[in-house]
Every structure is written in C-alpha cells, then in structure tokens.
Amino acid sequence: MKISEIVLLTGAKVLTGEDQLDYEVKRAFGSDLMSDVLAYAEDCDMLLTGLANAQAIRTADMMDMHVVLFVRGKKPDDHMLDLAMDKGMIVLATDNFMFTTCGVLYRAGLNGGITEDEPAEEPFNAFGGEK
C-alpha cells in the first residue's frame, strides 16, 4: 500500500517525506511499547504508535522501518522530525485512535507484522469456531 493511500485512508498529515508518497508499505506494526516493537515487528515497513518521543523514531530505525505513523493526535517535536529526516524516514500523523487506524489499514489490505503474507479472506475470529 502506497503512502498516498495510507494518507487518504487515515486522514493523516505528511510531516516528513512529502517526496516519497509512492513508497510501498507491505507490513505494519502498531504499539506504544517499543519493547514489543523490538520483539515482534520483524520485517515491517511502518510503525503505528502514540508514543511521541525520539525513542519511537530510534526504534523504528533499528527495525529498518521507513515510516512512522503517529496516532491519537500525537505530534512529534522538531527534534524528532529532524532525526527522522536525517534517517530518510516518512513521518505521518493522524487524529484517529490506533485501533481504528489499524483496522482501516488492515481492511484495505495492509498486513501486520505477525500475520500471513496475504490478508485473511474471512474476518479473524479470536475465539475460534464458526462465525
């Protein structure tokens, strides 16, 4: 999914990387716990988080993520934006909650960090059994 599509779907503002709207995101991971990102976000291109401090940018960089999408109206400060620009990262921000943002992107076909490569054809049933 291209950054331009993510922006349209989530109502996000592009804070850095305006020239990279064609960048293709294949997998995303959402968390405010950077320890969970380090433990579980393997092979993801984008981090969704409400943690608005430099640690989010640094963690995304350590995990080779190219995009950070801040949720819940969180806004990175100038230091964070400078750090992201130095690393060539795209930074987005939306007023939507993380649950809503992840759901919208998943429904549109973007996969998560610990799922199959193809989106589920049927909605995920966490409790098992038939729908």
N, C-alpha and C positions, 0 to 999 in steps of 0.2 A: 504494500500500500504506500503510495507516494505521500510525502509531507503535505502537499497541497490538498490531498483528500482528507488527511487527518485534521488539518486546519478547518476544512469545511464541515466535517462531521462533528467536531468537538467545539467549534466556535473559538478555537484557540487563536492567540495573537503570536506572531512570529517575533521573537525578541533578538535572536541571532540566527544567521544562516539564511537570510532572505534570498540569497542567490542559489540555494540548494533545495528549492521546493520540489524538484524532481527526484530527490533522494528516495530510494525504495527501502521501506521498513518491512522486514519479513517476520520478526518476532518481537514481542514487547513483554515487559515485566513491570508490575505495579506493586510498590511497597514504600512505606515510610521508614522501615527498618533496614538500614544499609547492611546489617549483618545478614539479613535474608537475601538481599540482592547478591552479596558475595557468595552465599551458599547455594542459591538456586537459579540465578539468572544466567545460565550458561547459553551462549550463542544468541543473545538478544541484541537487537539494534537500538531499542528505545526503553528508557526508564520513565515510568509514571510515578510521581511522588508529590507529597505535600511538604516534604522536608526542605525548607527554603534556607539552606546554608551551603557553604562551599563543599561540605562533605558529600553532598549529593552529586555534584559535578565531578569531584575526585573519584568517587566510587564508580560512576558511570564510565569514566575514563579508564579506570583499572580493569573494568569488564569489557572494554572495547566497544562500548555503546556510543553511538554517534548522535543520539537525540535524547534530550530530557524534556519531558512534558510535565510542568508543574500544575497541580490540580487545586481545587478549593480556593481559587483566587489568590494563591500564594505568588508572590513576585520576588524573583531573585534580585539581589542588590547589584550595584555596579561592579563590585569586586568579583562576584560570581559570573556575571556576564563577560567581564574581561578574561577570566580564567577559561570560560567556555570558548570564547573566540580564539584565544591562544591555542586551544586544542582542536580547533576546527569543528566544534560541536554546534548542533542546531538546538536552540532553546525555545520552547513554546510555553504558553501559559493559558489555562482555561479557568473559568469560574465554576465549572461543573465539579461535582464530587468525584472521587476516584472510582467508586462503584459504578456510577453512571458512565463515566468516560471509558472505563474498561469494557463495560457491556456494549456500548455503542461501537467501539472498535472491533470487538470480538464478533459481534453480529454482522459487521461489514466485511468480515473475513480475515482480520488480523489475528494471528495465533499468539499464544502465550509462551512463556519460557519453559514450561514443563508439560506441554501437550504434544500431540501428534503434529506432523507437518501439515496435515490437511484439517480444516475446520470440521467440527462434528456436524453430521447431517441432521441429527436429532439433538434437541436441547440436552445438555448434560443433566443427568439425574443423580445427585449426590447420595441419594438414599437407595439406589438400586431398583431393580424391578421394572415393571412396565409403567408407561405413562398413562 
